[in-house]
Amino acid sequence: MKRFFVFVVILCAFTFRTFASHILLPMDDNQKNHLKAYGIAYAALQNNIEVDWLLNYRGGSFIMIYNSAIEKFCKLKGVSYEVVADVQKDNIYSQIADPEINMDVVKLLKAPKIAVYSPKSKLPWDDAVTLVLTYADIPYDVVYDEEVLSGVLPTYDWLHLHHEDFTGQYGKFWAAYGNQKWYRDDVAAQEAMARKFGYNKVSQLKLAVAKKIRDFVAGGGFLFAMCSAADSFDIALAAEGTDICASQFDGDPIADDAQQRLDFSKCFAFENFHIVTNPMQYAISDIDVTQQRTNAGINEKNDLFVLFDFSAKWDWIPTMLTQNHTKIIKGFMGQSTAFNKKFIKSSVIILGENKSIGEARYIHGEYGKGTWSFLGGHDPEDYRHYVGDPKTELELFPTSPGYRLILNNILFPAAKKEKHKT
């Protein structure tokens, strides 16, 4: 009798596996590790397993055909998953297909090839994107000025811009850190790179790099930038042919008519902004609202921004980029914390904002055949990340909504909209 009972249990388990043909990674509050779940989806794509991204279904869940290796990987990484039978999967897709329900399905077809634009030298701060890619076990290559100028970008699908100042002003760190060894070493390395490529100034080198990145996007690439990389990229493009750097940064003064010579048509996201010419002021333009929001009483306790609700069936791209288990995200500061809405072009899609103080935190747009996304702030789980602070340990924040926004962008190049037939 006991042997018969064991046989029945084994038979039932085998039968269940036979009909349970898919793995669902829930991305609502039932998920124990949202960040590593993205890594599971990426690993499936690396192994030629198609993944469906269920937009707005349980926080933007992933579903894929059952694979024992993927199941073991979920267990190893501590990612919550559900084994789903065909009939259950069909019910989910029927629910999603209902025209009255704000959900849809996006197919993820391949693992994007990822590059991170980051200096090879060690600077006294970390980058949120590289932290979360490493934590989620998503591979990436590091490229910098030399690689970009040599023409490698078209070999990648997705590019992230590390905390950077494309205007050639070294982040306006001179006033506070000009005597620090790391700052002097960085200036020396940047100047050496400029000379190597025949440029007299670092600003000229960075403009050439920015134009290569612009061409990458125009050709169909996907660009993501955070903190100062976002606004300084646009400012560098607008200032082409104009000296906007004080003598402390390039040895000669700013052009007298620098502001008037800015060409906003060259920018991805911003227009009508004003450059900050004071070398002592820790800002490069009035796009960033860090100082204004501090004066308005915004602090760690009340700093929040809200993700917009988009129509999943019609606006699937912004819907995909805002997938999360919450619509209210904790704010976090950076050299560029948030973007003044009055300087954002009308063609730009605002994905997340603090409407009460007129700032956008998360924006998106198209350029040529490609797209870009800019996210203000430095580290979603370190409210005020100072130079020299230790890196964030993501083991302590496996369900971080702010870091999820970064990873939504990682999978964007893999996506293809396709109506599911029931």
Order of alpha helices (4+ residues) and beta strands (2+ residues): alpha-beta-alpha-beta-beta-alpha-beta-alpha-beta-beta-alpha-beta-alpha-beta-alpha-alpha-alpha-beta-alpha-alpha-alpha-beta-alpha-beta-beta-beta-beta-beta-alpha-beta
